[in-house]
């Protein structure tokens, strides 16, 4: 009985979005209560304040691990998580999928030098950032790829920095205001959440 109940959760009973009723629903959240099945728009909107939730994508046969950037989620840094006003006149941006073969030459190899950078690159490979099924996603305009290490997982996401005058000089402050601690202070590519730092501190004290 228990096994049957557990296995039944691995196949959707219906592809109707549990948020809006859309039938094109292929995204499931691990961390939302009851693991709801959602359409792309609802999955994106419902995680505006929960950017570190883990999601799956229904392939038609099984659920495969996925990230929120695949539904178009962009984390806006500063302005309380809202888009910087300087971008409001920009047109809506889309994420474009490309064949893996066309992207292989862009993937950087791990080289000797910056140890923290090498570790992050290995984490990306371990979590299959560059092998999401048969497609790969290019960075949207005015966005940057950021790796966020949280207690829930290692998350890969698109972030959009504040574009106000002199904002680039305050990127570290913007991250700290969002509860993110940068791994470096130049060309920031990776951050730790305060939650994972607090968890590490408690573990060290035990």
C-alpha positions as CSV (number, residue, x, y, z in Angstrom):
1,X,0.0,0.0,0.0
2,X,2.8,2.4,0.9
3,X,4.8,1.6,-2.2
4,X,1.8,2.0,-4.4
5,X,1.0,5.4,-2.9
6,X,4.6,6.6,-3.4
7,X,4.8,5.4,-7.0
8,X,1.5,7.1,-7.8
9,X,3.2,10.4,-7.1
10,X,5.7,9.8,-9.9
11,X,3.0,9.9,-12.6
12,X,0.6,12.9,-13.0
13,X,-3.0,11.9,-12.8
14,X,-3.8,14.9,-15.0
15,X,-1.8,17.5,-16.9
16,X,-4.2,20.3,-15.8
17,X,-2.4,23.1,-14.0
18,X,-3.5,23.1,-10.4
19,X,-3.1,26.9,-10.2
20,X,-5.0,28.2,-13.3
21,X,-6.5,25.2,-14.9
22,X,-4.3,25.2,-18.0
23,X,-4.0,21.8,-19.6
24,X,-0.4,22.4,-20.7
25,X,1.2,21.6,-17.3
26,X,4.5,19.8,-17.2
27,X,6.3,21.4,-14.2
28,X,6.2,20.0,-10.6
29,X,7.7,21.7,-7.5
30,X,9.3,19.5,-4.9
31,X,9.1,22.2,-2.2
32,X,5.6,23.6,-2.6
33,X,3.1,21.9,-0.4
34,X,1.5,18.9,-2.2
35,X,4.0,19.1,-5.0
36,X,1.6,20.8,-7.4
37,X,1.7,20.4,-11.2
38,X,1.8,23.8,-12.9
39,X,2.0,25.4,-16.3
40,X,5.1,27.4,-17.3
41,X,3.6,30.8,-16.4
42,X,2.2,29.7,-13.0
43,X,5.5,28.0,-12.1
44,X,7.3,31.2,-12.9
45,X,4.9,33.5,-11.1
46,X,4.4,31.3,-8.0
47,X,8.2,31.2,-7.4
48,X,8.9,34.9,-7.5
49,X,9.4,34.8,-3.7
50,X,10.7,31.2,-3.6
51,X,13.6,31.2,-6.1
52,X,15.4,28.2,-4.5
53,X,12.6,25.7,-4.8
54,X,13.4,22.5,-6.7
55,X,11.3,21.6,-9.7
56,X,10.9,18.7,-12.1
57,X,9.8,18.6,-15.7
58,X,7.4,15.9,-17.1
59,X,8.9,14.5,-20.3
60,X,5.8,12.4,-21.2
61,X,7.3,9.3,-19.6
62,X,8.9,10.5,-16.3
63,X,9.9,13.5,-14.3
64,X,13.4,14.8,-14.9
65,X,15.2,17.3,-12.6
66,X,15.0,20.9,-13.8
67,X,15.7,24.5,-12.7
68,X,13.5,27.5,-12.5
69,X,15.4,29.3,-15.2
70,X,13.9,26.8,-17.6
71,X,10.5,28.4,-17.1
72,X,11.9,31.8,-17.7
73,X,12.4,32.8,-14.1
74,X,14.9,35.7,-13.6
75,X,16.0,36.9,-10.2
76,X,16.1,40.7,-10.0
77,X,18.8,42.0,-7.7
78,X,18.0,45.2,-5.7
79,X,14.7,47.1,-5.8
80,X,13.2,44.6,-3.4
81,X,13.4,41.8,-6.0
82,X,11.4,43.9,-8.6
83,X,12.8,44.7,-12.1
84,X,15.0,47.8,-12.2
85,X,12.9,50.7,-13.6
86,X,15.6,51.2,-16.3
87,X,14.5,48.0,-17.9
88,X,10.7,48.7,-17.9
89,X,10.9,50.1,-21.5
90,X,12.6,46.9,-22.7
91,X,10.6,44.3,-24.6
92,X,9.8,41.0,-23.0
93,X,12.8,38.6,-23.2
94,X,12.7,34.9,-24.1
95,X,15.1,32.1,-23.4
96,X,16.2,30.4,-26.5
97,X,17.0,26.7,-26.7
98,X,19.9,25.5,-28.8
99,X,21.3,22.1,-29.8
100,X,23.9,20.8,-27.4
101,X,26.5,20.3,-30.2
102,X,26.3,24.0,-31.1
103,X,27.1,25.0,-27.5
104,X,29.9,22.6,-26.7
105,X,32.6,24.9,-27.8
106,X,31.3,27.6,-25.4
107,X,31.7,25.4,-22.3
108,X,34.8,26.3,-20.5
109,X,37.1,23.6,-19.3
110,X,38.4,23.5,-15.8
111,X,41.9,24.9,-15.7
112,X,44.4,25.5,-13.0
113,X,44.3,28.8,-11.3
114,X,41.3,30.1,-9.3
115,X,40.5,27.2,-7.0
116,X,37.0,28.5,-6.1
117,X,36.2,28.9,-9.8
118,X,37.3,25.4,-10.5
119,X,35.1,24.0,-7.7
120,X,32.0,25.9,-9.1
121,X,32.7,24.5,-12.6
122,X,32.9,21.0,-11.3
123,X,29.6,21.5,-9.3
124,X,27.9,22.7,-12.6
125,X,29.1,19.5,-14.3
126,X,27.9,17.4,-11.4
127,X,24.5,19.0,-11.4
128,X,24.2,18.7,-15.2
129,X,23.8,22.4,-16.0
130,X,25.0,21.8,-19.5
131,X,23.1,18.6,-20.1
132,X,19.4,19.4,-19.7
133,X,17.9,16.7,-21.9
134,X,18.7,17.5,-25.5
135,X,18.7,21.3,-25.2
136,X,20.8,24.1,-23.7
137,X,19.7,27.6,-22.8
138,X,21.5,30.8,-23.7
139,X,21.6,33.7,-21.3
140,X,18.8,36.3,-21.9
141,X,19.7,39.9,-22.7
142,X,20.9,41.9,-19.8
143,X,21.1,38.8,-17.6
144,X,24.0,36.9,-16.0
145,X,24.3,33.3,-15.0
146,X,24.7,32.9,-11.3
147,X,25.3,29.7,-9.2
148,X,23.6,29.9,-5.8
149,X,24.5,27.3,-3.2
150,X,21.6,26.8,-0.8
151,X,20.6,24.2,1.8
152,X,18.0,22.9,-0.7
153,X,20.4,22.4,-3.6
154,X,22.9,24.0,-5.9
155,X,20.8,26.3,-8.1
156,X,21.7,27.8,-11.5
157,X,19.7,30.9,-12.4
158,X,19.6,34.0,-14.5
159,X,19.9,37.2,-12.5
160,X,19.5,40.8,-13.7
161,X,21.6,43.4,-11.9
162,X,20.3,46.9,-11.1
163,X,21.0,49.2,-14.1
164,X,20.7,52.5,-12.2
165,X,23.7,54.9,-12.4
166,X,26.7,53.7,-10.4
167,X,24.8,50.5,-9.5
168,X,27.8,48.3,-10.6
169,X,29.8,49.7,-7.7
170,X,27.2,48.3,-5.2
171,X,26.7,44.8,-6.5
172,X,28.0,43.2,-3.3
173,X,25.6,45.3,-1.3
174,X,22.7,44.3,-3.5
175,X,23.5,40.6,-3.1
176,X,23.8,41.0,0.7
177,X,20.4,42.7,0.8
178,X,18.9,39.7,-1.0
179,X,20.4,37.3,1.5
180,X,23.3,36.2,-0.8
181,X,27.0,36.1,0.1
182,X,29.3,36.4,-2.9
183,X,32.1,33.9,-3.3
184,X,34.3,36.6,-4.8
185,X,34.1,40.4,-5.2
186,X,35.2,40.6,-8.8
187,X,33.2,39.2,-11.7
188,X,30.7,37.6,-9.3
189,X,29.5,34.2,-10.6
190,X,28.6,32.3,-7.4
191,X,27.0,33.0,-4.1
192,X,26.0,31.3,-0.8
193,X,22.7,31.9,0.8
194,X,22.7,33.1,4.4
195,X,20.7,29.9,5.2
196,X,23.5,27.6,4.0
197,X,26.1,29.7,5.9
198,X,24.1,29.6,9.1
199,X,23.6,25.8,8.6
200,X,27.4,25.4,8.2
201,X,28.0,27.5,11.3
202,X,25.6,25.3,13.4
203,X,27.2,22.1,12.1
204,X,30.7,23.4,13.1
205,X,29.5,24.1,16.6
206,X,27.9,20.7,17.1
